[in-house]
């Protein structure tokens, strides 16, 4: 498995434009230009850099494609300590 240096780690940013009903998820620093855009599903486009790294994903007509509500479950992390020092899955 390839390891990333701290210089390569970028926070994911998600923006929603209600006027255009568009969601864009950024996986790169702002200002990085896309070299290629690939349609991965109707209304869903992925932007890639020249080196093939994923820069972002755009969802057009987001409320139709994603639905009115987005839900997901996070996996339980064993041994996780809450801020109060209590075991969160006790």
C-alpha positions in Angstrom: 0.0 0.0 0.0 1.3 3.4 -0.9 1.9 5.9 1.9 1.1 9.6 1.6 3.3 12.3 3.0 1.6 15.1 5.0 2.2 17.4 2.0 -0.1 15.2 0.0 -3.0 15.1 2.5 -5.7 17.6 1.7 -9.0 18.1 3.5 -12.0 17.1 1.5 -14.4 20.1 0.9 -18.0 19.7 -0.3 -19.9 22.6 -1.8 -23.6 22.8 -2.8 -25.0 25.5 -5.1 -28.8 25.5 -4.6 -29.4 27.8 -7.6 -27.8 25.3 -10.0 -28.6 22.2 -7.8 -25.0 21.2 -8.1 -22.7 19.4 -5.5 -18.9 19.5 -6.0 -16.6 17.5 -3.7 -13.0 18.7 -3.8 -10.1 16.2 -3.1 -7.4 18.7 -4.1 -6.2 22.1 -3.0 -8.1 25.0 -4.5 -6.7 26.2 -7.8 -5.5 22.9 -9.1 -6.7 22.6 -12.7 -8.3 19.5 -14.2 -6.7 17.9 -17.2 -9.5 15.5 -17.9 -13.2 15.1 -16.9 -14.8 11.7 -17.1 -18.6 11.1 -16.9 -18.9 8.2 -14.4 -22.7 8.1 -14.4 -25.5 10.3 -15.8 -25.0 13.7 -14.1 -21.9 12.6 -12.3 -18.4 13.8 -13.5 -15.0 13.1 -12.1 -12.1 15.6 -12.6 -8.5 14.3 -12.9 -5.1 15.9 -12.8 -2.5 15.2 -15.5 -0.9 12.6 -13.2 -4.2 10.7 -12.9 -5.1 11.8 -9.3 -8.8 12.5 -8.6 -9.3 16.2 -8.0 -13.1 16.3 -7.5 -16.5 14.9 -8.3 -19.4 17.0 -9.6 -23.0 16.0 -9.3 -25.4 17.9 -11.6 -29.1 17.9 -10.6 -27.9 16.7 -7.2 -31.3 16.5 -5.5 -32.5 14.2 -8.2 -29.3 12.1 -8.4 -28.7 11.9 -4.6 -32.2 12.3 -3.4 -33.5 14.7 -0.8 -31.7 13.1 2.0 -28.3 11.5 2.2 -27.7 9.0 4.9 -24.8 6.7 5.8 -23.6 4.8 8.8 -20.0 5.0 10.1 -18.3 1.8 11.2 -17.8 1.3 14.9 -14.2 1.9 16.1 -13.2 -0.5 18.9 -11.6 1.1 21.9 -12.6 4.7 20.9 -12.6 7.0 23.9 -15.1 9.8 24.1 -14.0 13.3 25.1 -15.2 12.6 28.6 -12.9 9.6 28.8 -15.7 7.0 28.6 -15.7 4.1 26.3 -18.2 5.1 23.5 -19.4 1.6 22.8 -19.7 0.3 26.4 
